[in-house]
Amino acid sequence: MRRVVKKAVSAPRVAGRKTAVKRAVPALRKPVAESIVLKSDITTTDAFKSITTVLIGRIAAQRAAVQQGDPVGVHQMRIALRRTRVAITIFIALVHGPETERLKRELKWLTGRLGPARDLHLMDLKLQEAGSVGSTAFRKRVAADRASAFTNARRAVTEKRFDKLLADLQRWVDVTDHAQTAQDVPEKARTFAKRTLKRRAKHLIGKLDRLEDLDDEQRHRVRIAAKKLYYASGFFDSLFAGRKSGKRLARFSKRLKKLLDALGILNDAAVQRQLATSVANQSQPTTPEAAKADDDVTAAGDAARDNQIEAALKAARKLADTPLFGG
């Protein structure tokens, strides 16, 4: 059932825009995502309300798809959850407090319930693409684990805890007040956005100098920082539309997306290696041939990683050479 979420402020204008699923993956169609469009003179508080209200609606809108076991629905709900968590992080000075921390934990809970379904779906697709890669026992275990993960995801969005999370989030957004900013005059969102994006861009670019020397976990942390910046630029890009700063932001975001694509493939390879090891241990291959077949799955992920290292380095160099808001 699609949940209707009450708007906390005047409804933001929404424009349809086609965006690709994180990376091109067979059987995952390209969805149409809503764009957040903010008025040029909006305050920081009202920008937060508009952004989070749209994101809560995106979470709710995917409920039926997740209940039906739709991989795209699972993926899109995870994206909406991550964006919501990033929005809270960006506006934390405005909304900090015990209730905020509780809601962050609830968002993390729901994200965690959806994660295994997404990861195992990707592995199942890779096995289908690879044909003979992986032993019979391995493939059966992946299929069984995938089915179980999607069952857990469906259960998560039918729990009262899910309904309570959406209701509590909207109530929390509704009570966010200018008074929390401790400012006599509310700050304009464009000023806040420019300061926030420049600070996060500087932080990210500082992490790219030694990208080729990082291990999987360190590279994943860089990817998280890049993703937060990319989501933040999407929250605020409409504030700079029609300005030179808007063109600079668009160019920066385009190059940031290329970096994210490469880092995402590298992260997928790392996750698939870990998952393949876990599944192989459960499937207990009993012959050398079966063990080798399971090793082939891991090797395929390693090849994808090697092919993307140079792409990530190239994207990082271009991003570092792209000034945000003129430097």
N, C-alpha and C positions, 0 to 999 in steps of 0.2 A: 504494500500500500504506500502510495506516495504521500509523504508528510508535508503539510503546508506550514511554512515558517513565517510568522508575522514579521514585517519589516520594522526595524528599530527606528529608522529615520526615513525620510522621503526616499522612495525606491530609486537606486542608482540606475542610470541608463545602461542597458546591456546590449552589446552588439554581438551577433554571431560571428565566430571565427573558427576556421578549421585548424586544428592543431594535431600534429602527429602523436601517436602513442610514443612513449619514451624512446623507443627505437623500433625500426621496422621489424616486426615479428609476424610470421605467418599466423593466420587465424585470429589476429587482433585487428579489427577494423579501425580506421582512423575516425575518432569521434569528433563532434563539434562541441567546443568548449565555449562557455560564456566569457566575455571580457569584462573586467571591472572598469567602469568609466566614472571618474570623479570630476565634480565641478571644479573649475580652476581656482575658486576662492574658498574651497572647503577647508574647515579647520582640521587639525590633526585628530581630534576626538571623533568628529563626524566621519572622517576618512576611515578610521578604525571600525566604526560601526557599519559603514557601508561595505567595507571589504569583508568583514567577518560574517555579516548577514548573508552575503552572496555565497560564501564558502560553506556556511551551515546548510544552505539550500542545496548546494552541490552534493554534500554528504547524504542528505535525505533523499535526493533524487535518484541515487544509485541503489537504494535499499531493495527495490523489487528485483533489479538485475542480479544483485548478490544472492537474494533468496532463490532465484532461478538457476543459480550456479553458473552465471555468465562470467567468463574470465575478464571481459572488458569492464563489466560492472565492478568487479573486485579491484581491478587496476585503477579505475577512475575514482573509486571511493578512497583508495589509499592515497592517491594524489591529493584529493580534497582534504584529507586528514593531515597530510604533511604540510600543505599550504596553510592550513589553520594553525598548526603548531608554529610555523615560521612567522605568521602574522602576530601571534602572541609574543614571540621572542622579540620581534622588531618593535612592538609597542609596549614592551614590558614596563617601562618607566611610567606608563599611563595606567596600567592595569595590575600592577604587582599586588600580591596579597595571598592569603591562605586559600581562598576560593579559586584563584587563578592556578595555583599549584595543584589543587585537586583536579581541576578540569584538564590540566596538562597530563596528569597521570591517567585519566580516563581516556583521553585521546590516544595515548601511547598504548593502553590496553587494547583498544579496538584495532589500531594499526597492527599490533602484534597478532591478533586473531586472523587477520587477512593475509599476512605476509607469507606463511607457508603455502597457501593456495597459489599465490602468484609464482613463487619460486618453483614449485613442483610442476605447475602448468608449463612454464618455460622449458624445464628439463624434458617433459613429455614431448613437447614440440620438437626439441632438438633430436630426441631419439627417433621420432618419426621421419625427420629430415635425413638423418644419418643412415637410415635403412638397417644395416646389419650390425651397427655398433651396439655393444651392450649384450650381456647374456640374457637368456630367457628369464632366469630368476630375477635378474636386475630389473628388466622391463616390467615384470609382474609387480615387483615391489614398488616401483615408481608409480604405476597405475593405481595400486592400492593406497599408497600414501597420498596421492593426489586426490582420490575420492574422499578420503578421510579429512583432508585439509579443507576441501570445499564444503563438506558437511559442517565442520567447525565454524567456517565463515558464515554459512547460512544461519546457524544457531546464534551466532553473536548478534546479528541484526534483527533477530526475532525476540531477543531477551528484553525484559523491562529495563535493563541497564542501558540499552541502546536508546530507548525512548527518553529515559531520564537524562541521558547525556545531551541529546539535542535540545530538550526543554531547558535544561540548566544552562547550556551555552547561550541560548537566545535570551534568557532572563538576565544572565551575566552581562551580555552586550547591552541590553536595554538600560541597565542601571549605571553604565559607564558615564561619568560626568566630567565636565570641564574642571570642576573643583579639584579633581585628582591630579591635575597638572601643576597645581600650586603656582599658577601664573595669573596675573591680573588680566592680561589680554591673551586669549587663546592663540596658540601658534598656528600659522597657516601650514597646511599639509605639504605644500610645495617646498617650503623652507626645511621642514622636517625631513622630507624625502631626499632632498639634495644632500643634506648633511649625512643622512644614514647611508645612502648608496655610495657616496665617496669614501666614507670610513670603511665600509665592508669591501669595496673594491680594492682599496689600498691593502687591507688585511689579506685578501685572497692572493693578490699578485705577489705579495711578499712570500707566500707559500709555494709559488711555482718555480722558484729558482733551481731547486734540486728535485724536481718532479721525477726524473729518471732514476734517482737513487732511493726512492721511497718503496717500502714494502706494501703489501695489499692493504693492511689496516691504515697505514699512514696516508696512502693514496685515497682511501675511502673517506678519511677525515677532510682531505682537500675537496673531494667531490661534494661532501655535505656543505662545506662553506660556499662552494660555487653554486650549489642548488639554492641555498638560502638567498644568495645575491640575485640569482635569476628569478626566483619567485618574487622577491621584493621589487625588482624592476618591473615585473608584470603588474604588481599592485599599483604602482605609481606612474606608469608610462603616460597615461592620459593627461596627467598634470602638466606635461611638457609638450603636448601635441601642438604642432604649428610653430614651434620655436627651434632655434638652432640647437639648444640643449636637448630637445626631443630627438633630433636627427643623430646627435652624438650618442644619446642613450640607446637608440635603436641599433646603431652600428656596434656599440659595445655589447648589447644583449645578443646580437646575432653571432658574434664571435664567442661569447660566453657559452651559447648553446652548442657550438661545435666542440668546445672543450668538454662540455657535459656529456655529449654523445660519446666521445672517445672514452672518457672516464667511466661512463655507464657501462659500456661494453666490457671494459677491464673489470669493473666490479661484478658484472654478471658472470664473467669467467671465474672469478674468485669464489663467488657463491656456489656456482655449479660444481667446482672442484670439491668444496667442502660437502656439498649435498651428495655428490657421487660417492665420496668416501663413506658417508653415513649410510646411504642406501646399500652400498656394496657390502658393508659389514652386516647389515640386517639380512640381506638376501643369501649370505653364506655360500658363495660359489664353491663347488666341490671338485672342480677339474681345472687344470692349468689353462685350458681353452676358455673356460668361463671367467677365470680371473683376468686373463689377458683382455677379454672383451670389455670387462668393466674398466680396466686401465685405459682402454681406447677412448672411453667417454671423457676421462680426465684429460687425456692428451689433446682431444679436440678443443677443450676449453683453453688449454695452454697455447695452442696455435692461435686462437682468437686473441688472447692476451698479447702475444708477440706482435701480431699484426696491427694492434692499436697503440702500442707504446709510442711509435713515431708520430702517429696522428695526434695523440695527446700533446706531445712536445711541440709540434707545429702550431696547434691551436693555442697553446699556452704562450708561445712567443708572439703570435699575432695579437692576442688579448693584451699582453703587457705593453704592446706598442700602440694601443688604442686608448687615447685619453677619454676619461669620463667627465662630461661637462667641461671640456677644455683643459683638463689637467687636474 
